[in-house]
Amino acid sequence: MTAPTWANTRAALYTRLDAQLTADVWSPKAPQNAQGEVNTPFPYVVIVQAVESPWNTDGTTGAEFVVQIDGFARSGAAQSSEQAIAALQSQVRDALERYSLTIADATWVDTELESMSLGWSDAGKTRRFISTYRISLDGTA
């Protein structure tokens, strides 16, 4: 059996989020201009990184990935930054929690939200959430 890979898991996450969110999705970071400023419209989501824990038991393989997904929003004409980030958080949670991801080299077992925190970035101009999801997978034969 082959163990699941982060590359295929990230691709499945990207596909799911891109299909479900009204925001842009980036991985591993949002595009930047020459001055190092983010060069994408708000709101947006970034699949940042993962900590991989592969396992092998009696010939059965699998892995767990703890994935960091960040969201960014600013005030707009229609809503405050707090409203925008709350809507984005809800969209990400609805798209991922307990959703059966289709992953090329694995069988999906579970996706759980582990944590989510709110903060500010860009000197208080941008509202940000940092979330972590645990994705459990079995390998394929």
ABEGO torsion letter per residue (X at the ends): XBBBBAAAAAAAAAAAAAAABABBBBOABBBBBAAGBBBBBOBBBBBABBBBBBBBBGGBBBBBBBBBBBBBBBBBAABBAAAAAAAAAAAAAAAABGBBBBBAABBBABBBBABBBBBBBGGGABBBBBBBBBBBBBBBX
